[in-house]
Amino acid sequence: MSDLLDRREVRIRRMFDGIAGQYDFLNHLLSLNIDKRWRKTVTRLVPIQTGPLLDLCTGTGDLAFEYDRAT
């Protein structure tokens, strides 16, 4: 069973490694840049009060970077 899980993990890592470099480009393209607009909207509607911002499940960090640009 452990060998099966190890092979699945390797396969999943390869899949993500294969798309990682193109993820942001494809996300912007396929969403017609709506993803950029909703992040700007989020930073306006939910401003940072005080202290650091924690972006859980950040992916490529686009939301955290948008907050950085907004401050």
mmCIF file of the N, C-alpha and C atoms, coordinates in Angstrom:
data_MODEL
# 
_entry.id   MODEL 
# 
loop_
_atom_site.group_PDB 
_atom_site.id 
_atom_site.type_symbol 
_atom_site.label_atom_id 
_atom_site.label_alt_id 
_atom_site.label_comp_id 
_atom_site.label_asym_id 
_atom_site.label_entity_id 
_atom_site.label_seq_id 
_atom_site.pdbx_PDB_ins_code 
_atom_site.Cartn_x 
_atom_site.Cartn_y 
_atom_site.Cartn_z 
_atom_site.occupancy 
_atom_site.B_iso_or_equiv 
_atom_site.pdbx_formal_charge 
_atom_site.auth_seq_id 
_atom_site.auth_comp_id 
_atom_site.auth_asym_id 
_atom_site.auth_atom_id 
_atom_site.pdbx_PDB_model_num 
ATOM 1   N N  . MET A 1 1  ? 0.821   -1.197 0.000   1.00 0.00 ? 1  MET A N  1 
ATOM 2   C CA . MET A 1 1  ? 0.000   0.000  0.000   1.00 0.00 ? 1  MET A CA 1 
ATOM 3   C C  . MET A 1 1  ? 0.863   1.258  0.000   1.00 0.00 ? 1  MET A C  1 
ATOM 4   N N  . SER A 1 2  ? 1.928   1.249  0.765   1.00 0.00 ? 2  SER A N  1 
ATOM 5   C CA . SER A 1 2  ? 2.816   2.409  0.839   1.00 0.00 ? 2  SER A CA 1 
ATOM 6   C C  . SER A 1 2  ? 3.437   2.713  -0.512  1.00 0.00 ? 2  SER A C  1 
ATOM 7   N N  . ASP A 1 3  ? 3.781   1.661  -1.256  1.00 0.00 ? 3  ASP A N  1 
ATOM 8   C CA . ASP A 1 3  ? 4.371   1.853  -2.593  1.00 0.00 ? 3  ASP A CA 1 
ATOM 9   C C  . ASP A 1 3  ? 3.382   2.534  -3.528  1.00 0.00 ? 3  ASP A C  1 
ATOM 10  N N  . LEU A 1 4  ? 2.114   2.168  -3.446  1.00 0.00 ? 4  LEU A N  1 
ATOM 11  C CA . LEU A 1 4  ? 1.076   2.785  -4.260  1.00 0.00 ? 4  LEU A CA 1 
ATOM 12  C C  . LEU A 1 4  ? 0.940   4.269  -3.930  1.00 0.00 ? 4  LEU A C  1 
ATOM 13  N N  . LEU A 1 5  ? 0.950   4.613  -2.639  1.00 0.00 ? 5  LEU A N  1 
ATOM 14  C CA . LEU A 1 5  ? 0.850   6.013  -2.232  1.00 0.00 ? 5  LEU A CA 1 
ATOM 15  C C  . LEU A 1 5  ? 2.070   6.798  -2.690  1.00 0.00 ? 5  LEU A C  1 
ATOM 16  N N  . ASP A 1 6  ? 3.245   6.200  -2.598  1.00 0.00 ? 6  ASP A N  1 
ATOM 17  C CA . ASP A 1 6  ? 4.463   6.864  -3.060  1.00 0.00 ? 6  ASP A CA 1 
ATOM 18  C C  . ASP A 1 6  ? 4.387   7.163  -4.551  1.00 0.00 ? 6  ASP A C  1 
ATOM 19  N N  . ARG A 1 7  ? 3.899   6.214  -5.345  1.00 0.00 ? 7  ARG A N  1 
ATOM 20  C CA . ARG A 1 7  ? 3.788   6.438  -6.792  1.00 0.00 ? 7  ARG A CA 1 
ATOM 21  C C  . ARG A 1 7  ? 2.755   7.506  -7.111  1.00 0.00 ? 7  ARG A C  1 
ATOM 22  N N  . ARG A 1 8  ? 1.666   7.537  -6.366  1.00 0.00 ? 8  ARG A N  1 
ATOM 23  C CA . ARG A 1 8  ? 0.656   8.582  -6.569  1.00 0.00 ? 8  ARG A CA 1 
ATOM 24  C C  . ARG A 1 8  ? 1.238   9.951  -6.253  1.00 0.00 ? 8  ARG A C  1 
ATOM 25  N N  . GLU A 1 9  ? 1.971   10.034 -5.158  1.00 0.00 ? 9  GLU A N  1 
ATOM 26  C CA . GLU A 1 9  ? 2.571   11.302 -4.777  1.00 0.00 ? 9  GLU A CA 1 
ATOM 27  C C  . GLU A 1 9  ? 3.537   11.787 -5.856  1.00 0.00 ? 9  GLU A C  1 
ATOM 28  N N  . VAL A 1 10 ? 4.351   10.901 -6.373  1.00 0.00 ? 10 VAL A N  1 
ATOM 29  C CA . VAL A 1 10 ? 5.296   11.260 -7.428  1.00 0.00 ? 10 VAL A CA 1 
ATOM 30  C C  . VAL A 1 10 ? 4.537   11.742 -8.668  1.00 0.00 ? 10 VAL A C  1 
ATOM 31  N N  . ARG A 1 11 ? 3.483   11.037 -9.037  1.00 0.00 ? 11 ARG A N  1 
ATOM 32  C CA . ARG A 1 11 ? 2.694   11.411 -10.215 1.00 0.00 ? 11 ARG A CA 1 
ATOM 33  C C  . ARG A 1 11 ? 2.041   12.785 -10.036 1.00 0.00 ? 11 ARG A C  1 
ATOM 34  N N  . ILE A 1 12 ? 1.498   13.043 -8.857  1.00 0.00 ? 12 ILE A N  1 
ATOM 35  C CA . ILE A 1 12 ? 0.852   14.332 -8.593  1.00 0.00 ? 12 ILE A CA 1 
ATOM 36  C C  . ILE A 1 12 ? 1.885   15.452 -8.589  1.00 0.00 ? 12 ILE A C  1 
ATOM 37  N N  . ARG A 1 13 ? 3.033   15.215 -7.964  1.00 0.00 ? 13 ARG A N  1 
ATOM 38  C CA . ARG A 1 13 ? 4.083   16.239 -7.959  1.00 0.00 ? 13 ARG A CA 1 
ATOM 39  C C  . ARG A 1 13 ? 4.544   16.560 -9.377  1.00 0.00 ? 13 ARG A C  1 
ATOM 40  N N  . ARG A 1 14 ? 4.703   15.554 -10.200 1.00 0.00 ? 14 ARG A N  1 
ATOM 41  C CA . ARG A 1 14 ? 5.108   15.782 -11.602 1.00 0.00 ? 14 ARG A CA 1 
ATOM 42  C C  . ARG A 1 14 ? 4.069   16.603 -12.342 1.00 0.00 ? 14 ARG A C  1 
ATOM 43  N N  . MET A 1 15 ? 2.788   16.296 -12.113 1.00 0.00 ? 15 MET A N  1 
ATOM 44  C CA . MET A 1 15 ? 1.722   17.031 -12.777 1.00 0.00 ? 15 MET A CA 1 
ATOM 45  C C  . MET A 1 15 ? 1.783   18.510 -12.395 1.00 0.00 ? 15 MET A C  1 
ATOM 46  N N  . PHE A 1 16 ? 1.883   18.799 -11.101 1.00 0.00 ? 16 PHE A N  1 
ATOM 47  C CA . PHE A 1 16 ? 1.933   20.186 -10.656 1.00 0.00 ? 16 PHE A CA 1 
ATOM 48  C C  . PHE A 1 16 ? 3.211   20.871 -11.109 1.00 0.00 ? 16 PHE A C  1 
ATOM 49  N N  . ASP A 1 17 ? 4.331   20.164 -11.071 1.00 0.00 ? 17 ASP A N  1 
ATOM 50  C CA . ASP A 1 17 ? 5.591   20.743 -11.554 1.00 0.00 ? 17 ASP A CA 1 
ATOM 51  C C  . ASP A 1 17 ? 5.488   21.099 -13.033 1.00 0.00 ? 17 ASP A C  1 
ATOM 52  N N  . GLY A 1 18 ? 4.726   20.313 -13.779 1.00 0.00 ? 18 GLY A N  1 
ATOM 53  C CA . GLY A 1 18 ? 4.580   20.554 -15.208 1.00 0.00 ? 18 GLY A CA 1 
ATOM 54  C C  . GLY A 1 18 ? 3.755   21.786 -15.546 1.00 0.00 ? 18 GLY A C  1 
ATOM 55  N N  . ILE A 1 19 ? 2.830   22.170 -14.674 1.00 0.00 ? 19 ILE A N  1 
ATOM 56  C CA . ILE A 1 19 ? 1.980   23.327 -14.969 1.00 0.00 ? 19 ILE A CA 1 
ATOM 57  C C  . ILE A 1 19 ? 2.351   24.570 -14.169 1.00 0.00 ? 19 ILE A C  1 
ATOM 58  N N  . ALA A 1 20 ? 3.204   24.438 -13.172 1.00 0.00 ? 20 ALA A N  1 
ATOM 59  C CA . ALA A 1 20 ? 3.489   25.549 -12.262 1.00 0.00 ? 20 ALA A CA 1 
ATOM 60  C C  . ALA A 1 20 ? 3.959   26.800 -12.983 1.00 0.00 ? 20 ALA A C  1 
ATOM 61  N N  . GLY A 1 21 ? 4.831   26.661 -13.951 1.00 0.00 ? 21 GLY A N  1 
ATOM 62  C CA . GLY A 1 21 ? 5.370   27.823 -14.649 1.00 0.00 ? 21 GLY A CA 1 
ATOM 63  C C  . GLY A 1 21 ? 4.347   28.565 -15.490 1.00 0.00 ? 21 GLY A C  1 
ATOM 64  N N  . GLN A 1 22 ? 3.275   27.897 -15.871 1.00 0.00 ? 22 GLN A N  1 
ATOM 65  C CA . GLN A 1 22 ? 2.265   28.504 -16.732 1.00 0.00 ? 22 GLN A CA 1 
ATOM 66  C C  . GLN A 1 22 ? 0.961   28.797 -15.995 1.00 0.00 ? 22 GLN A C  1 
ATOM 67  N N  . TYR A 1 23 ? 0.911   28.479 -14.710 1.00 0.00 ? 23 TYR A N  1 
ATOM 68  C CA . TYR A 1 23 ? -0.340  28.580 -13.970 1.00 0.00 ? 23 TYR A CA 1 
ATOM 69  C C  . TYR A 1 23 ? -0.907  29.996 -13.970 1.00 0.00 ? 23 TYR A C  1 
ATOM 70  N N  . ASP A 1 24 ? -0.099  30.976 -13.595 1.00 0.00 ? 24 ASP A N  1 
ATOM 71  C CA . ASP A 1 24 ? -0.608  32.349 -13.527 1.00 0.00 ? 24 ASP A CA 1 
ATOM 72  C C  . ASP A 1 24 ? -1.078  32.837 -14.888 1.00 0.00 ? 24 ASP A C  1 
ATOM 73  N N  . PHE A 1 25 ? -0.283  32.591 -15.915 1.00 0.00 ? 25 PHE A N  1 
ATOM 74  C CA . PHE A 1 25 ? -0.667  33.012 -17.267 1.00 0.00 ? 25 PHE A CA 1 
ATOM 75  C C  . PHE A 1 25 ? -2.001  32.391 -17.664 1.00 0.00 ? 25 PHE A C  1 
ATOM 76  N N  . LEU A 1 26 ? -2.132  31.087 -17.469 1.00 0.00 ? 26 LEU A N  1 
ATOM 77  C CA . LEU A 1 26 ? -3.378  30.405 -17.846 1.00 0.00 ? 26 LEU A CA 1 
ATOM 78  C C  . LEU A 1 26 ? -4.554  30.872 -16.997 1.00 0.00 ? 26 LEU A C  1 
ATOM 79  N N  . ASN A 1 27 ? -4.320  31.118 -15.723 1.00 0.00 ? 27 ASN A N  1 
ATOM 80  C CA . ASN A 1 27 ? -5.387  31.608 -14.849 1.00 0.00 ? 27 ASN A CA 1 
ATOM 81  C C  . ASN A 1 27 ? -5.902  32.959 -15.350 1.00 0.00 ? 27 ASN A C  1 
ATOM 82  N N  . HIS A 1 28 ? -4.998  33.862 -15.703 1.00 0.00 ? 28 HIS A N  1 
ATOM 83  C CA . HIS A 1 28 ? -5.399  35.175 -16.224 1.00 0.00 ? 28 HIS A CA 1 
ATOM 84  C C  . HIS A 1 28 ? -6.115  35.032 -17.568 1.00 0.00 ? 28 HIS A C  1 
ATOM 85  N N  . LEU A 1 29 ? -5.560  34.215 -18.436 1.00 0.00 ? 29 LEU A N  1 
ATOM 86  C CA . LEU A 1 29 ? -6.134  34.030 -19.769 1.00 0.00 ? 29 LEU A CA 1 
ATOM 87  C C  . LEU A 1 29 ? -7.522  33.395 -19.706 1.00 0.00 ? 29 LEU A C  1 
ATOM 88  N N  . LEU A 1 30 ? -7.633  32.283 -18.999 1.00 0.00 ? 30 LEU A N  1 
ATOM 89  C CA . LEU A 1 30 ? -8.899  31.552 -18.967 1.00 0.00 ? 30 LEU A CA 1 
ATOM 90  C C  . LEU A 1 30 ? -9.998  32.284 -18.205 1.00 0.00 ? 30 LEU A C  1 
ATOM 91  N N  . SER A 1 31 ? -9.610  33.144 -17.260 1.00 0.00 ? 31 SER A N  1 
ATOM 92  C CA . SER A 1 31 ? -10.625 33.897 -16.518 1.00 0.00 ? 31 SER A CA 1 
ATOM 93  C C  . SER A 1 31 ? -10.895 35.260 -17.157 1.00 0.00 ? 31 SER A C  1 
ATOM 94  N N  . LEU A 1 32 ? -10.245 35.542 -18.283 1.00 0.00 ? 32 LEU A N  1 
ATOM 95  C CA . LEU A 1 32 ? -10.368 36.840 -18.954 1.00 0.00 ? 32 LEU A CA 1 
ATOM 96  C C  . LEU A 1 32 ? -9.997  37.980 -17.999 1.00 0.00 ? 32 LEU A C  1 
ATOM 97  N N  . ASN A 1 33 ? -8.987  37.738 -17.165 1.00 0.00 ? 33 ASN A N  1 
ATOM 98  C CA . ASN A 1 33 ? -8.459  38.677 -16.164 1.00 0.00 ? 33 ASN A CA 1 
ATOM 99  C C  . ASN A 1 33 ? -9.433  39.010 -15.036 1.00 0.00 ? 33 ASN A C  1 
ATOM 100 N N  . ILE A 1 34 ? -10.529 38.271 -14.942 1.00 0.00 ? 34 ILE A N  1 
ATOM 101 C CA . ILE A 1 34 ? -11.464 38.483 -13.836 1.00 0.00 ? 34 ILE A CA 1 
ATOM 102 C C  . ILE A 1 34 ? -10.770 38.201 -12.508 1.00 0.00 ? 34 ILE A C  1 
ATOM 103 N N  . ASP A 1 35 ? -9.839  37.242 -12.501 1.00 0.00 ? 35 ASP A N  1 
ATOM 104 C CA . ASP A 1 35 ? -9.117  36.926 -11.269 1.00 0.00 ? 35 ASP A CA 1 
ATOM 105 C C  . ASP A 1 35 ? -8.341  38.130 -10.758 1.00 0.00 ? 35 ASP A C  1 
ATOM 106 N N  . LYS A 1 36 ? -7.801  38.954 -11.642 1.00 0.00 ? 36 LYS A N  1 
ATOM 107 C CA . LYS A 1 36 ? -7.077  40.159 -11.218 1.00 0.00 ? 36 LYS A CA 1 
ATOM 108 C C  . LYS A 1 36 ? -8.042  41.165 -10.606 1.00 0.00 ? 36 LYS A C  1 
ATOM 109 N N  . ARG A 1 37 ? -9.207  41.307 -11.225 1.00 0.00 ? 37 ARG A N  1 
ATOM 110 C CA . ARG A 1 37 ? -10.193 42.270 -10.721 1.00 0.00 ? 37 ARG A CA 1 
ATOM 111 C C  . ARG A 1 37 ? -10.731 41.883 -9.349  1.00 0.00 ? 37 ARG A C  1 
ATOM 112 N N  . TRP A 1 38 ? -11.007 40.584 -9.131  1.00 0.00 ? 38 TRP A N  1 
ATOM 113 C CA . TRP A 1 38 ? -11.554 40.212 -7.820  1.00 0.00 ? 38 TRP A CA 1 
ATOM 114 C C  . TRP A 1 38 ? -10.520 40.402 -6.732  1.00 0.00 ? 38 TRP A C  1 
ATOM 115 N N  . ARG A 1 39 ? -9.234  40.205 -7.029  1.00 0.00 ? 39 ARG A N  1 
ATOM 116 C CA . ARG A 1 39 ? -8.208  40.445 -6.008  1.00 0.00 ? 39 ARG A CA 1 
ATOM 117 C C  . ARG A 1 39 ? -8.128  41.924 -5.644  1.00 0.00 ? 39 ARG A C  1 
ATOM 118 N N  . LYS A 1 40 ? -8.208  42.792 -6.637  1.00 0.00 ? 40 LYS A N  1 
ATOM 119 C CA . LYS A 1 40 ? -8.213  44.236 -6.348  1.00 0.00 ? 40 LYS A CA 1 
ATOM 120 C C  . LYS A 1 40 ? -9.446  44.612 -5.516  1.00 0.00 ? 40 LYS A C  1 
ATOM 121 N N  . THR A 1 41 ? -10.576 44.009 -5.836  1.00 0.00 ? 41 THR A N  1 
ATOM 122 C CA . THR A 1 41 ? -11.804 44.262 -5.083  1.00 0.00 ? 41 THR A CA 1 
ATOM 123 C C  . THR A 1 41 ? -11.661 43.795 -3.641  1.00 0.00 ? 41 THR A C  1 
ATOM 124 N N  . VAL A 1 42 ? -11.090 42.620 -3.442  1.00 0.00 ? 42 VAL A N  1 
ATOM 125 C CA . VAL A 1 42 ? -10.884 42.094 -2.088  1.00 0.00 ? 42 VAL A CA 1 
ATOM 126 C C  . VAL A 1 42 ? -10.019 43.043 -1.269  1.00 0.00 ? 42 VAL A C  1 
ATOM 127 N N  . THR A 1 43 ? -8.936  43.562 -1.854  1.00 0.00 ? 43 THR A N  1 
ATOM 128 C CA . THR A 1 43 ? -8.051  44.447 -1.092  1.00 0.00 ? 43 THR A CA 1 
ATOM 129 C C  . THR A 1 43 ? -8.745  45.760 -0.730  1.00 0.00 ? 43 THR A C  1 
ATOM 130 N N  . ARG A 1 44 ? -9.703  46.182 -1.545  1.00 0.00 ? 44 ARG A N  1 
ATOM 131 C CA . ARG A 1 44 ? -10.466 47.390 -1.209  1.00 0.00 ? 44 ARG A CA 1 
ATOM 132 C C  . ARG A 1 44 ? -11.504 47.109 -0.126  1.00 0.00 ? 44 ARG A C  1 
ATOM 133 N N  . LEU A 1 45 ? -12.216 45.984 -0.256  1.00 0.00 ? 45 LEU A N  1 
ATOM 134 C CA . LEU A 1 45 ? -13.307 45.671 0.672   1.00 0.00 ? 45 LEU A CA 1 
ATOM 135 C C  . LEU A 1 45 ? -12.825 45.133 2.013   1.00 0.00 ? 45 LEU A C  1 
ATOM 136 N N  . VAL A 1 46 ? -11.658 44.504 2.031   1.00 0.00 ? 46 VAL A N  1 
ATOM 137 C CA . VAL A 1 46 ? -11.119 43.908 3.251   1.00 0.00 ? 46 VAL A CA 1 
ATOM 138 C C  . VAL A 1 46 ? -9.712  44.451 3.484   1.00 0.00 ? 46 VAL A C  1 
ATOM 139 N N  . PRO A 1 47 ? -9.635  45.703 3.955   1.00 0.00 ? 47 PRO A N  1 
ATOM 140 C CA . PRO A 1 47 ? -8.306  46.282 4.177   1.00 0.00 ? 47 PRO A CA 1 
ATOM 141 C C  . PRO A 1 47 ? -7.611  45.640 5.376   1.00 0.00 ? 47 PRO A C  1 
ATOM 142 N N  . ILE A 1 48 ? -6.289  45.663 5.362   1.00 0.00 ? 48 ILE A N  1 
ATOM 143 C CA . ILE A 1 48 ? -5.517  45.151 6.486   1.00 0.00 ? 48 ILE A CA 1 
ATOM 144 C C  . ILE A 1 48 ? -5.680  46.125 7.654   1.00 0.00 ? 48 ILE A C  1 
ATOM 145 N N  . GLN A 1 49 ? -6.054  45.611 8.812   1.00 0.00 ? 49 GLN A N  1 
ATOM 146 C CA . GLN A 1 49 ? -6.244  46.461 9.991   1.00 0.00 ? 49 GLN A CA 1 
ATOM 147 C C  . GLN A 1 49 ? -4.888  46.803 10.612  1.00 0.00 ? 49 GLN A C  1 
ATOM 148 N N  . THR A 1 50 ? -4.245  45.815 11.171  1.00 0.00 ? 50 THR A N  1 
ATOM 149 C CA . THR A 1 50 ? -2.902  45.995 11.744  1.00 0.00 ? 50 THR A CA 1 
ATOM 150 C C  . THR A 1 50 ? -2.176  44.654 11.667  1.00 0.00 ? 50 THR A C  1 
ATOM 151 N N  . GLY A 1 51 ? -0.882  44.716 11.678  1.00 0.00 ? 51 GLY A N  1 
ATOM 152 C CA . GLY A 1 51 ? -0.087  43.485 11.703  1.00 0.00 ? 51 GLY A CA 1 
ATOM 153 C C  . GLY A 1 51 ? 0.045   42.842 10.342  1.00 0.00 ? 51 GLY A C  1 
ATOM 154 N N  . PRO A 1 52 ? 0.652   41.681 10.335  1.00 0.00 ? 52 PRO A N  1 
ATOM 155 C CA . PRO A 1 52 ? 0.902   41.000 9.059   1.00 0.00 ? 52 PRO A CA 1 
ATOM 156 C C  . PRO A 1 52 ? -0.357  40.341 8.503   1.00 0.00 ? 52 PRO A C  1 
ATOM 157 N N  . LEU A 1 53 ? -0.316  40.052 7.230   1.00 0.00 ? 53 LEU A N  1 
ATOM 158 C CA . LEU A 1 53 ? -1.402  39.347 6.545   1.00 0.00 ? 53 LEU A CA 1 
ATOM 159 C C  . LEU A 1 53 ? -0.968  37.913 6.317   1.00 0.00 ? 53 LEU A C  1 
ATOM 160 N N  . LEU A 1 54 ? -1.827  36.971 6.624   1.00 0.00 ? 54 LEU A N  1 
ATOM 161 C CA . LEU A 1 54 ? -1.551  35.566 6.392   1.00 0.00 ? 54 LEU A CA 1 
ATOM 162 C C  . LEU A 1 54 ? -2.466  35.084 5.278   1.00 0.00 ? 54 LEU A C  1 
ATOM 163 N N  . ASP A 1 55 ? -1.880  34.702 4.156   1.00 0.00 ? 55 ASP A N  1 
ATOM 164 C CA . ASP A 1 55 ? -2.635  34.203 3.009   1.00 0.00 ? 55 ASP A CA 1 
ATOM 165 C C  . ASP A 1 55 ? -2.525  32.684 2.997   1.00 0.00 ? 55 ASP A C  1 
ATOM 166 N N  . LEU A 1 56 ? -3.519  31.997 3.586   1.00 0.00 ? 56 LEU A N  1 
ATOM 167 C CA . LEU A 1 56 ? -3.508  30.539 3.635   1.00 0.00 ? 56 LEU A CA 1 
ATOM 168 C C  . LEU A 1 56 ? -3.828  29.955 2.271   1.00 0.00 ? 56 LEU A C  1 
ATOM 169 N N  . CYS A 1 57 ? -3.228  28.832 1.973   1.00 0.00 ? 57 CYS A N  1 
ATOM 170 C CA . CYS A 1 57 ? -3.428  28.167 0.675   1.00 0.00 ? 57 CYS A CA 1 
ATOM 171 C C  . CYS A 1 57 ? -3.131  29.144 -0.453  1.00 0.00 ? 57 CYS A C  1 
ATOM 172 N N  . THR A 1 58 ? -2.029  29.818 -0.356  1.00 0.00 ? 58 THR A N  1 
ATOM 173 C CA . THR A 1 58 ? -1.702  30.940 -1.211  1.00 0.00 ? 58 THR A CA 1 
ATOM 174 C C  . THR A 1 58 ? -1.480  30.596 -2.673  1.00 0.00 ? 58 THR A C  1 
ATOM 175 N N  . GLY A 1 59 ? -1.163  29.370 -2.984  1.00 0.00 ? 59 GLY A N  1 
ATOM 176 C CA . GLY A 1 59 ? -0.883  29.047 -4.390  1.00 0.00 ? 59 GLY A CA 1 
ATOM 177 C C  . GLY A 1 59 ? 0.339   29.803 -4.853  1.00 0.00 ? 59 GLY A C  1 
ATOM 178 N N  . THR A 1 60 ? 0.171   30.687 -5.806  1.00 0.00 ? 60 THR A N  1 
ATOM 179 C CA . THR A 1 60 ? 1.307   31.452 -6.315  1.00 0.00 ? 60 THR A CA 1 
ATOM 180 C C  . THR A 1 60 ? 1.442   32.802 -5.618  1.00 0.00 ? 60 THR A C  1 
ATOM 181 N N  . GLY A 1 61 ? 0.621   33.069 -4.630  1.00 0.00 ? 61 GLY A N  1 
ATOM 182 C CA . GLY A 1 61 ? 0.768   34.273 -3.827  1.00 0.00 ? 61 GLY A CA 1 
ATOM 183 C C  . GLY A 1 61 ? 0.127   35.520 -4.402  1.00 0.00 ? 61 GLY A C  1 
ATOM 184 N N  . ASP A 1 62 ? -0.688  35.404 -5.433  1.00 0.00 ? 62 ASP A N  1 
ATOM 185 C CA . ASP A 1 62 ? -1.250  36.587 -6.089  1.00 0.00 ? 62 ASP A CA 1 
ATOM 186 C C  . ASP A 1 62 ? -2.029  37.496 -5.139  1.00 0.00 ? 62 ASP A C  1 
ATOM 187 N N  . LEU A 1 63 ? -2.816  36.924 -4.241  1.00 0.00 ? 63 LEU A N  1 
ATOM 188 C CA . LEU A 1 63 ? -3.596  37.771 -3.323  1.00 0.00 ? 63 LEU A CA 1 
ATOM 189 C C  . LEU A 1 63 ? -2.669  38.493 -2.349  1.00 0.00 ? 63 LEU A C  1 
ATOM 190 N N  . ALA A 1 64 ? -1.680  37.798 -1.819  1.00 0.00 ? 64 ALA A N  1 
ATOM 191 C CA . ALA A 1 64 ? -0.724  38.446 -0.915  1.00 0.00 ? 64 ALA A CA 1 
ATOM 192 C C  . ALA A 1 64 ? 0.048   39.537 -1.644  1.00 0.00 ? 64 ALA A C  1 
ATOM 193 N N  . PHE A 1 65 ? 0.433   39.294 -2.879  1.00 0.00 ? 65 PHE A N  1 
ATOM 194 C CA . PHE A 1 65 ? 1.154   40.313 -3.656  1.00 0.00 ? 65 PHE A CA 1 
ATOM 195 C C  . PHE A 1 65 ? 0.257   41.526 -3.938  1.00 0.00 ? 65 PHE A C  1 
ATOM 196 N N  . GLU A 1 66 ? -1.029  41.280 -4.177  1.00 0.00 ? 66 GLU A N  1 
ATOM 197 C CA . GLU A 1 66 ? -1.958  42.385 -4.413  1.00 0.00 ? 66 GLU A CA 1 
ATOM 198 C C  . GLU A 1 66 ? -2.101  43.239 -3.158  1.00 0.00 ? 66 GLU A C  1 
ATOM 199 N N  . TYR A 1 67 ? -2.167  42.601 -1.988  1.00 0.00 ? 67 TYR A N  1 
ATOM 200 C CA . TYR A 1 67 ? -2.197  43.363 -0.732  1.00 0.00 ? 67 TYR A CA 1 
ATOM 201 C C  . TYR A 1 67 ? -0.913  44.163 -0.574  1.00 0.00 ? 67 TYR A C  1 
ATOM 202 N N  . ASP A 1 68 ? 0.215   43.587 -0.935  1.00 0.00 ? 68 ASP A N  1 
ATOM 203 C CA . ASP A 1 68 ? 1.489   44.293 -0.829  1.00 0.00 ? 68 ASP A CA 1 
ATOM 204 C C  . ASP A 1 68 ? 1.486   45.530 -1.717  1.00 0.00 ? 68 ASP A C  1 
ATOM 205 N N  . ARG A 1 69 ? 0.952   45.412 -2.923  1.00 0.00 ? 69 ARG A N  1 
ATOM 206 C CA . ARG A 1 69 ? 0.876   46.557 -3.836  1.00 0.00 ? 69 ARG A CA 1 
ATOM 207 C C  . ARG A 1 69 ? -0.097  47.616 -3.331  1.00 0.00 ? 69 ARG A C  1 
ATOM 208 N N  . ALA A 1 70 ? -1.144  47.178 -2.635  1.00 0.00 ? 70 ALA A N  1 
ATOM 209 C CA . ALA A 1 70 ? -2.179  48.106 -2.172  1.00 0.00 ? 70 ALA A CA 1 
ATOM 210 C C  . ALA A 1 70 ? -1.736  48.928 -0.972  1.00 0.00 ? 70 ALA A C  1 
ATOM 211 N N  . THR A 1 71 ? -0.694  48.504 -0.284  1.00 0.00 ? 71 THR A N  1 
ATOM 212 C CA . THR A 1 71 ? -0.257  49.237 0.913   1.00 0.00 ? 71 THR A CA 1 
ATOM 213 C C  . THR A 1 71 ? 0.865   50.199 0.602   1.00 0.00 ? 71 THR A C  1 
# 
